[in-house]
Amino acid sequence: MSRWTGSWRLLLVSCLLLACCLTMLPPQHAAAANERWCPAQTGFCAENAFVDFWHAVDLATNGRALEILGYPIDSTRRAPNGQVIQFYERAVMEWHPENQNMYQVLLTRLAANTIEGSPRLKQPAVPCVPGDQQCYIFTATQHTLRGSFYNYWTNGGGLPVFGLALTEEFQERNTANNQPYTVQYFERNRFEYHPEVADPRYRVLLGRLGAEYLAANAKQIQTWPVVATPNYGGVAPAPTPPPPAPGPSDSDKQLVATAFNLIDSVPDARYITNTLVNKHVQWAFDPSLPADVYGAFSNRDNAIYYSQIFRTMDPHDIAAVTGHEGQHAYDFYTNGPPRTTADCYVFEYRGFLAEASLWAIWYGPGGKARPLNDFEREQNAIMLDIFTNNGKRVQQFILQAYAEECGQQVAFAPSLQQSESVAFWTAALPAFVTALLPDADAQVAAIAGAAQNDRAAQAKPLPQWGKR
């Protein structure tokens, strides 16, 4: 199951620049009040206007806020000049109550401040070769953008997200490993090219400038008072340190680690766990999940939420749900979020294909011989339907059980043309799925066609299965 419209705020990105800082258009209501996100990876919380800004960047860049901003790495503090700020791995958010709502959260020109006075700022531009479509010169700074950095800058948000180029590409030693890398500085971050990364999608990385600045000035910054993050339209409240975020128990960690290992036992399925690790996807057992929901991937939180029932069950059970939700994470980071109703149905079906294929590999074509609970009985039925019945009952289940959730997807792009919305219909399925199920592509096409033809209302009563 995926949490999309129910968890997202429909924010717009302002393309205006104010004081050369990124500006995002916050909600025109008080929905951001008392909102908090506390990733277990760092133990610090983003809340109120700052967490809304984080989500706005995520929405505007198709789920890349973690790459662009990173996790919060310190509490919100009041600097000596009175400004309320918070450090993130790759950015610093600033609170400007003197501005209109849409400009109250701005990003520090962190990279510009980092190289202020550097001779690199006086580098001459390297002219673009005539006809090179991946080379662009910034008139304001006379520096160029090209190659892999051009692709990353263009696809990751462009001028409002990264700002102008301040240097040309050059070699710089990384402070973490003392290795030389090709880098380029923009107003708000440093692009780094990492040829050692196997996946070409992640060879361009952003510098952890927020973390570097915080580490270099930690002694001074730790003396600044902690304050609560304000809401849009308000002023900074009095200092009130947030409580630490609770971490998972050792038994929960062991259970989820076992689930990861079970998926990794299928070599062609390791892309699932690699995605979860590389994209820093969190997980938690969520007591608020409805009884008929086994699991959910939330892009907003970059997290998988599990039903608490899995704590007392065979690790293969939670591994199957992890395979389903991990496929969602992989599809999201590969193709972006579902944009239409048909996209959403296909997105869900791809999760069922992954989980059914894992179940078949673990237990064989007949499924688990002696299922011990409702979930395992459902898994057997889902696997057999997909492998022997072209997935007709599973598709029927998705068309009805996810109708409310998927019916809202068009809200992301109300003017989207059908021809533009085929990413989830045509995206290549993982090899371990198609090896077991050669007609998997045809099954995906079938549910996309059913969604287009609005056949959900004609479907027979749906099976009594839990959503995931």
N, C-alpha and C positions, 0 to 999 in steps of 0.2 A: 504494500500500500504506500502511496506517496501523499505527503501533505503539501498541497500547493496553494490554492486560493484561500483555504481556510487559515493558513498561517502567514500568507504574504499580505503586506499592505501595498496597494497599487500606487506606488510613488512614481513621480516623473523626475527625469534628470534635467536640471537647468544647464544649458550650454553656455551660460554667461560666466565670465571670469570676474571675480571681485578680489582685488589685491593679489592677483595671480594665484588664488587658492581655488580648489575645487568647490563648487557649490551644488547642493542637491536640494530639490524642492521637497520639504517635509510635508506631512499630512496637514490638511487644513482643519483639523479637529484635534481633540485631546486624546486620541487613541494611544499615543506613545507613553502616556503617563504610567509610571510604576512598572514598566516593562523591563525585564532583566534577562541577560544571557550570561551564564557563568561556565565557560568551557573548562572541563576537567584538566585539559592539557596545561593550563597555566595557573588555575586557581583564582584568577581575577575576573571581575564582572564588567560587562558593558551594559549600560542601562539608559532608559529614557531617550533623550535626543541623540546620544552617541550611538546606541544600538540601532535606532531607527536609521541613522545615517549609514551605518554598516550595511543594513538590509537594502537601503536604497542603492548603494554601490553594487551589491550583489545582483539586484534585479536589473540594473542598467547594463551590467557586463555579463549577463547570462551565467551567473553563479561563480564569478571569479573574485569575489571580495576577499576570500581567504588568501589568494595569491597577491592581491593588490594591497590589502590593509594588514592581514594577519590577525592573530588573536590579541586580545588585550593582555598586556604584560605588566601593568601596574594599576594601582587604584587611581581614580580621578583625583587630581590635586589642584590647589590654587598656587600658582607661581608667584614669586615676589612682586611682579608687576600687577597682581590682582587677577590675571587671566586664569580661567579654569581650563585645564588640559587633561588629556589622557594619552599615554603611550601605548601604541600597538606595535607589532613586530616590524611593520614596514611603514608606519605613518604615525603622526601625532595629530589628534583631533583638538581643535580649539573651540571654546564657547565664546560667542560674541553677542551678548544680550543687547548691545546698542544697535544691532542690525535688525532688519525685517526678518520674519520667520525663516524665509527661504535661505537667508545668509547667516543664520545664527551658528551653524556648525560649519567650520572651514578646516581645511587641512594645511598644516604648516608646510612651507616651501623647504622641506627638509633637505633634499639633495642640493638645492641652491645654497642653503646655509652651510652644508657640509664642505662644499668646494669653493666657498667665497674667498676671493683673493688668489685662487690657484692659477698657475700659468696655463692650465688646461683650458681656462675660459678664453684665452687669447689665441687658441688654435685657429689657423685658417681653415676655411671650409674646403673639403675635397669635392671638386665639381662632379655632378651627376653625368654619367655617360648618356649622350643623346639616345632616346628610345628606351631607356631603362625605366620600366613601369614601377619598379620597386625602389625608387630613389626619389626623395622629396627634400627640398630645401626650405627651411623656415626663414621667411623674409625678416622677421624681427630679430633673429639671432645670427642669421647667415650660416647656421649649421645644418648638416644633412642627416637624413634618416634613410636607411637602406637595408636590404637583405632580410635576415631573420628578425632583426629589431624592427624593421618596417612592418612586417607581418604581425608581430606581437603588439606594437603600438596601435596599429589599425584595428585589430580584432579585439583588443582589450579595453577599449574605451576612448582612445585617441586623446585629443587636446584637453577635454574636461577632466580626464582621469590622471594623465601623466604630465601634461604641460608641454612647454617648448623644449626642444633639444638645446642644451647649454654647452655641449662639447661634441667633438667628433668621436668615433670609436677609437679606443686606445687600449693598451695592455696595462693592467693594474693587478698587483698581488692581493689575493684574498686574505683578509685578516684571520680567517678561521683555519686555513690550511697552508697559507703562504704560497699557494700556487698562482701562477699568472693566468688571468682570464681577459678576454676581450670585453670591455665595458663601455657604456655610454651614459652620461648623466643628463637627466631631464630635470625639470623644476622640482618634481616631487619624489623622484626615485632614481635609482641606478639600475640600468639593464645589465645583466651579466649573461654571457654565452658560455654554456657548459657542454663542451663536445663529448665529455665522458658519459653523459646521461643517455641510456639506450633509447628511450622513447623520445622521438624528435619533438613531440608536443611540449616537453618540459626542459628542452635545452636552453631556452631563454627563461631566466629566473630574475626576480626582483631582489635588490639588496635589502637586507634586514636593517635598514637605516634607523628605524625607531629603536630597535634592540641595541644597536651599536651606540647610538647617542646616549641611551639610558645607562648602559654599562659604563661608558666613559665618564658620566657625570652622576653616578648613582649616589655617591656620598652626599652631594649637595641636594639632589632631588628628593632623597628620602627625608629631608628635613622640612619639606613643604607640606602644609597641612592637607589631610585627606578630606574631600568634600563629596557630597552626593551629586550625581550628574543632574543638571536641571532639565526641565521639559521645554519644548518650544513655547515661546511667548513669555517665559518666566525669567527669573534671575537665579543666580547660583545660591542654593540653600546653605545653611550653616554646616560646618564640618561634621559628618557622621560616617565613620568608616563602615563599609559594607561587610557583612559576615562572610567568612570563608566558604567557598563552595564545597559541599560534601563530595567525597570521592567514593568510587565503587568499593564494595567489600572484596576481600581476597577470594572468597568462594565465587563471586560473580566474575571476577577477572579470570579465574581458572576455567570457568565454564565457557566464557567467550573465547579464551585462548584455544581451548579444545575444539570449539566450533571452527575457528580459523584453520587449525591444523587439519581438520577433516576436509575442508575445502581444498587446502594445499595438497592433500593426498591425491587430488586429481590435477595433474600438471597443467592441463589446458584450461583449468578453471582458476588458476592463480591470478589471472587478471582482476578477479573480484577482490581478493584480499589486497593485492597490490594497489588497487584504486583506493580502498578504505584506508590503507596506511599512508600512501603518498598524498592523499587529499585530506589527511588528518580528520577523517570522519569519526565522530564520537559515538558512544553507545550508552544506553541506560535502560534499566528496567523501570517501566513507567506505570505506576498504579492507576493513572487516570485513563489509560487506554480502555475503550469499551470492551465488554465481554466477548464481542464477536470480532475483535481485531487481534491478530497474533503479533503483528509488527508493523512498523511504518518508517519510511525514510523521509526525513524532513530536510529539504535543502536550506530552508531558512536557518535552522540550527546546525546544519551540517552534521546530522546525527541520525542514528538508527535507534528506534525505541522498541523494546521487546515487552511482550506480556510477561507478567510475573510467574505465570504457570510453568514457564520453561525452567525455572530454578530447580524443579523436582523431577525433570524428565530427562530422557536419553539425550546426550549432547548432539546426536545426529538431528534431533528435532530443531533445536535452535540454529544448527548449522544450515538446515534447509531454509529457514527464514532469513538467515544472513545471506545465503546465496540469492534469494529473491530481492531483498533490499539492497544488497551489494550490486546486483545487476542494475537496479534503479540508479544507484550512485554512478556506476560506470556510464550508463546511457546519458545521464544528466551532464556529466563532465565531458562526454564525447560529443553529444549532439545538442546540448542545451535543454531547457525545460520544455515540456509539452506546451504547445501553443493553441491547439484546437481540441475539440472533443475527441475526434478520431485519433489524434496524437496520444491523448491520455489513455484511451483504451488499448492502443498498441503498446504503449509504455508498460502498462500493467501486464499485458500478455507476455511480453518479453521476460518479465520477472518470473511468471509461472513456468515458462519454458526452461529457464535456468534452474529453478528449484526442482522441477520434475526430472531434469536430466541428471542432476546430482543424486537424487533419490534412486534413480534407475541404476546408476553406477555403484552406489553403496549396497543396494539390496537386490539387484537383478530385475529382470523383466516382469516378475510377478509382484514386486514390492516387498515390504516387510512381512515375513511369514506370520508373525504373531504380534500384530499391533496392540499396544498397551493403552492407548488413549484415543480420544476423538481426533486429535491432530494427526496421528499416524494413520488412522483409517482414512482421513481425508487425503493425506498425501498419496496413499495407495490409489485411491479413486481418481485423483487428479492426474497422476502419472499414467495410469491405464487409459484414461480418456484421451490424453494428448498423444500417446503412442499407438493406440488402437482405434480411436474414433475421430481422428483429425482435430481433437480438442474442442469438439462442438459443445459439450456441456460446460467446459471451462469458459469458453467464449460467451455462452449464454449467461453464466454466472457473472462475468465481468460486466457485460452490457447492462445488467440490471443492478447488481450490487454497487457498482461504481458510477451509476448514472448521475447522481446528484453531484458528486465530486468532479467527474469529467465534464459534466454539462456546463461548468463554469469556466473551463479553460479558455474559451473564446474571449473572455474578458482581458486576456493578456494582449491580444492583437485583434480588435474588432474588425479591422479592415483587411485582415490577412487573406490573400487569395489562396484557393485550394492548391494551386500549382506550387506555391511557396512552402507548403506545410507537408513535406513528405519525408523529413529526416528520420522519423521513427518507423516509417513504413518500409524504407529502402535500406536503412543502415544494416551493414553486414552483421549477421548473428555470430556469436562466438563459435569457434571451431568445435569445441566439445559438444555443443548442442546440435550442430548440423551433422556431426559424425554419427550421432545416435539417431537423429531425426532428419533425414534428408528432405522431408517436405515441410520443415519448419517455416521456411519463407512463405510457402503457400498458405500456411495457417495464419501467419501475420497478415498477409494480404486479405484473408477472409474476414478477419475481425475489423480491419480498416474499411473494407467494403460494407460490412454490416453497419458500422457506425455512420458511414456516408449515406446509406439508404434508410437510416432511422428504423432499423429492424428491431431495436431493443424492445419496443412496445409489443411486438408480435411474438416475442420469445415465450417459451413455456415456463412454468414456475421454476425458479432457480433452485439449485441444490443448497442444502443448509450447510454451507461451508463458512469458515471464518475468513475475514479479509486480512490481507497482508500486503 
